[in-house]
Amino acid sequence: MTSTGTAEDPFTAHRRLLFGTAYQLLGSVADAEDVLQDAWIAWNKADRTGVENPRAYLVRTVTNLSINRLTSARATRESYVGPWLPEPLLTAPDSAAEEAEVADTVSTAMLVVLETLSPIERAVFVLREVFGFSYAEIAGFVERPEPSVRQVAHRAREHVQARRPRFDDDPERRRALTERFMAAASGGDINAVMELLAPDVTCWSDGGGKVTAARRPLHGPDHVARWLLGTLAKPESVGVVLEARTVNGELAVVAVIGGQPIGVVTYDLLDGRIQNLRFQVNPDKLAGLRG
């Protein structure tokens, strides 16, 4: 008798977890997908007879592939043209349960903070604080003694807490401000844009040397507003439409021309105003917005 049912392959069953792990370690959709491809190849070549816990085996594979890639990427990022920002990821607007592993923990602000950790600190923090693995499990993943992993986790946690920005998380307040921002920016109303910016607002833009972007952070409402509106008014921005989309688990503004994203504005809100603003325009980093 032939069975008509087949068990789901563990790699497919845990793909969301594996992608979330790789993305949070690397801050790049493209790199995360590359790591998953390498992990899939390794999984299909592996002798699985001794694999008692496929989920743990796969997370360990993805973690180590990501650490290797992140370590080699450090040198590249040191010569990066202008500020480096994470690659934005389009996520579900309602943080539904099936999206929770990604959408609830990958805000752009958090990814920027994670970028300041060492590769091993970042791996331990993500595995522990985001996905809830035990210290013993993480020790096996990164091949370090458990006491050492606990020390790394403590150090990384303190680092993140000290640098994590304070912000408002009221979704309705964010939606209202987003709509006002899009209306003001679309209309070229610099005064209306400035009213939405905190007095000590800072703007980072990532063009990666591929497109025009500010190579240093901009400070203050006047500088930030003028630069943003000037960018949207450039000839190559003719026909741009601003759309509100959920990016990295938060409502953001995506600039679109002919249905294709050309940039995304993510930001932190504090006391009803935009405190930190990040403008990702590097075309190599917009793949995660197509969906």
N, C-alpha and C positions, 0 to 999 in steps of 0.2 A: 504494500500500500504506500502510495506516495503522498507526502504531506504537502498541502497547498500553501501553508503559512511559512514565512521566513522571518527570523528574528532581525530587528533593525541593527545594522552595523553600529558598533559603539562609537565610531568616529562621527557618523551621521547623527546619532542620538545626542552627542555632547558637543556638536559643532558650535552652538551658540556660546557655551561656556568657553570653548577653546578660542573662538574669535575674540570674546570679551577680554580674555587673559592677554592675548597677543596685542590687541589694540591698546589696552591700558598700559602695557609695558613699552610700547613703541610709539604711541601717539600718531600712528599712520595707518590708514585703511589699507593702502597698497602693500605696506610691509607686513601687516597682519595677515593679509590674504596670501602673500608669498610664504610666510611661516606656516600657515595652515596647509598649503600645497606640499611643502617639504615634510611636514608632519604626516600628511596622508601617505606620501610615498614611503616614509620610514615605517609607518604602521602596516602597510601592505607587504613590506619586505620582512617584517619582524616575525620571529618564531613565537607565536602566541600561546603555545602550550603551557608556558610557565607564568603567564599573565593572569593573576588572580583578580586584579582590580583594573579593568581597562580604563576607567575614568581617570584614576590616579596616574596610570602609565601614560596616557595621552597628555594630561596636564603637565606632567614632568617633561615630556618631549617638547611641548610647545614652550614651556618656560625656559628651558635651556637653549632652544633655538632662538628665542627672543632675546635672551641675555647676550648671546653671541652676536646677534645682529645689532643690538643696542650698543654694545661695547665698540664694535667697529664703526658705528655711525657717529660716535662722539667726535672722532677726528674730523669727519666730514662736516659736522655741524659747527665746529670751531671756525671753519672758513666760509660759513654760510653768509650770503649777502643779505644784510639787514637782520631784523629780529626773526627768530624762528618761532613759528606757532604750530600747534598740533593740527593734524588734518581733520577737518570737521566731518561729522557723521550724522546723516539723516536718521532720526529715531522716531518711534511712535509718539503721537501727540498726547496720549493719555497714560503713558507709563504703564501699559497693561502688563499683567503678570508675566506673559511670555517674553516681554522686552526688558524686564527688571534687571537682569544680569548685565545689560549694557546701559540702558538709558538712565538709571538712577545714580550711576557712579562715574560717568565719563564727561562731566561738565568740562568745558574748555578751561575754566579756572583751575579745576583739580588737575587736569593734564599738564598745565603750565607748572604747577607746584611739583608734580611728580617728576618733571623734567630736571628738577634741581637735585634729585636723589642720585646716588650711584646706581648702576645696574642691579646689583644684588639687593640694595635697600629697596629699590622700586619693586623688584620681584617679590620680596618678602612682604612688603606693605600690601601690595595688591592681593596676593594670595591669602593673607591673614585678614585684613580689614575689609576687603571687598567680597571675597568669595568664602571666607570663613573656614579655611583649612586649618587643621591643628598644627601646632609647632612641630610635632613629630612628623606629620605628613610633609610639611614644607622642608624640613631637614632632609628628608629623602629626595625631594624634588631637586634641591640645590646642592645636594651632597656636602652638607656641613653638619657639624654636631648640633644637637638641639639647643644646648645652652648658648652657642654662638648665634643661632637663629633668633633666640629670644632677645639677645642684646641688639642685634640688627633691627629687629622689629620695634624695640623700644626707642632706639635712636631715630628710626624713620618716622615713627608716630609723632615724636616730639618736633621733628623738623617740619612735618606737614602741618601740625597744629599751629606752629609759630608763623607759618607763611600762608595758611589758608585764609583767603579774604573774607571779611564779614559782609554779608549781603542779605537783602530782602528776598524771601522765597514765596511771597504771595503771588500765585499764578494770575489772578485777576488784575492785580496792580501791574504786573509785568505785561499782560496783554494790552491794557489800556495805554501804557507808556510806549509799547511797541507800535501801536496804531498811530499815536501822536508823532512818533519819530519818523515813521514812513511818510506820513502826510507832510511833515515839515521838510524832510529831505527831498521828497518828490517835487515839492513846490519851490525848492531853492530858498526857503525862508530861514536865513541864518539866525535871526533872533529867536525864532521858535525852537530851532535846534539847540541853541545855546541855553535856553531855559531848561532843557531836559538834562543838561550835563552838570555834574557836580563841580564845585569850584576848583577842586584838585584833580579833575579827571585826567586820565592818561590814556593815550591811544597807541597801540602797536599795530603795525601793518606788515604783512608777510608777502612780498612779491618774489622772493627767492632769486632775484636778478632776472626773472623772466618777464615781468611786467612792472610798470611804474609803481613804486611804493616808497613810503618814508623810511629811510634807513636807520633812523633813530626814533625813539618814542617821542610823541608829541604831548605837551602838557598844557592844561588850561582850556576852558571852554572856547575862547576865541580861536586859538590855533587849531584845535581839534575840529571845530565846526567848519572853519574855512577850508581846511584840508579835505574833509569829507565831501563837502559840496563841490569843491573844485575838482575832485576826482570824478564825481558823478556827472559833472558838466563837460568832461573832456570829449573830443570828437568820437573817440572809440566807444564812448558810453551812450551814444545816441540810441534811443529806443529802449533804454534800460527800464525795467519794471521791478519794483521792490515788493517782495512777497514775505509774509510771515510764515515761517516753518519751524518745526521742532528740530533743533540741531543739538546733538549731545545732551539730550534730555531736557533742554530748555528752549523756550520760544526765542527765535533769532530772526534776523532780517537777511534774506537772500536776494542778491541782485541778479536779475535774469535778463538775457537778451535772446530773443528767438527761441525761448524754451530752454536755453542752456545757462546754467549758473556761471557767473563770472566773478562772484565774490560773495562773502558771507560776513555779516557783522554779528559778533557775539559780545555780550557785555554782562557786567555785574551791576546790580541795583543796590543802592544804599540810601535810606531816607527818601525814597521816591525819585532818585536821580541816578543817572548813569555814572558809575565810579570808574570802572575799568572797561575800556572798549578795545576789541580786537577785530581787525579787518583782514581777513584771509583772502588774498587775490591771486596767490600762486596757482596757475592753472593745473599744475601737477598734483595739487592737493584738493581738488574739487570733485573727484570721482565719488566720494562718499555722499555728495549732495544729489546725485542722480538716482532717483528711486521713487 
